[in-house]
C-alpha cells in the first residue's frame, strides 16, 4: 500500500528513536589520548656507549684510546697464553685467535695468515710459538690492513665476548656501567665457568651479594663482583696490576655513575685518560 511523504517521515523518525539515535544531534566525538612513546633504555650496545667501552678496554690493553689502531697489535705479554693480538687481545693459547684466523680465511682465503692455521691448531692450549715464529707477527700486521680481517675481529669480539657479557648483565638487572664491568672481565678472563673465568667470578660474587634481578643492590653487587675480579687477577703474575679495576671501574662506581655517562676520567697503570 502506498505511504505518503508525511507518514514516511514519521516512520523514519520513530525508527531512529528506537535505535537510540537523534537525527539532529552530531556524533559525539570519542576522546582519545595518544600513548606517550616508551623511552628505550640505552645499553652498552648503543653505538656511542660501545665506542666508549672499546676506548676503556683499549686504555688497559694497549695504553691508548684509539682502539681502531689496534687491529695490528700483537705480542707475547708473558701471561702463558702465547701471542696476544688485535682489538681485544685474542690469544694463540686460548682458541679464539685460531677461530679468528679460520673465520677470516673463510671469507678471504688468499690471506697472509692462512698458512699459520696448522701451527695455531698445534699451539692451542699452550704458550708455545712453535710454527708461528718468525713470520707470524709480520703476517698479522699485514692482514690488519685488510677490511675483511678487521670485520672478522669485530664479529668475533661481538659473538664471543661483547654480546654474551651485555646480555648476562641485562639479565642480572645491571645498567650500562655494570654491562661494561662484565664485558671487561670476560675480555680478560674468558667466557668459561671455572674459578678464574668470567662465569666463576660471577658465581663467587653472587654468593656474597644478590644481583639486582634477584632483589639485590646494584652498587653492593658490583663491588662484590670487582672484589672477586681483583682476587682472580692477583692469581696471575701478568695481571697483578689491577688498576683497570681499582682506578677506573671503581672510580665510576664510587661516583655513582651507573650509566657510564661522560665525562669519564680514570687512570690505568698510572696513566691518566678522559672521554669528554
Phi, psi and omega in degrees: 000134181296143180244127181286170188296324182294314180297319180300319180295320180296317179298320180294319179296319180296321180295321180294320179297313179300328180278359178082021182248154174243124184292340183261347184271137175286151179303137179286121181293142178270123182281123179237146177241120180293131179293135178292140179298138178282121180296139178270118180293130179286142176242181178295341180283347172304136186307321179293315180293323179296321178295321176298316179300318180294323177294318179297314179296319181295328178297327180274322183277328189228003181056038181205147174272349183275079186292335180289347176273002187259004178301328182265002179293134174199132175193166172264114184267007176076030181254018179067022177244013180073218179285141173244130183208160173088189192289339177230008178084053171297145184233149181286343183264357185232026171079331187287330176292320176299314179298320179299312182293323175298315181296318179297316182293331179295333181252346180214079189298328182267075181232166187289343185260346187303322183293346183265002180301314178301320179293320178295325175295322183290321185270355181304130181092004180222179176257013185289150173252009186302128181085351180261320179279148005262359193265350189296316183296322177294320179296321178300313182291329174294314181296332185297341177277352183272120178305331178292324178288320177298316179296323179294321177296314179301316184294317181289324173306314184290311187288327186261337187234299189295305184298314178297321181294313181294318179299316180293321179297318178297317177299329180275001177083023184264149177273197188297318178298314179298323177296320177292319180301318176295316183298314180297325179292317182289331175297315183281317192259350179085162186272015184285185182245000179286175189300332185254011177255172182306313182298322178292320178298315180297317180297318179296320179296322181291340174283342181263319183215144179284146174291159175303326179296335178262014177096005182275174179271135184301311184294317180298317180294315181295325175296320177296318179297315181292327174301312180292322178300311181295324178299315180292319178302322182289350176282343181247126183303323183288348185238018182288343171280107186259023186293339175297341174260304192291325181246018176228282185297321179291331176296314179297318182293316180295330179277002179074018183272067183287346178266001182053046183278145175279155005283150177241135177225131184203173177229144172224129181055030179086350180272139181268141178223157173207150172234117181279000000 
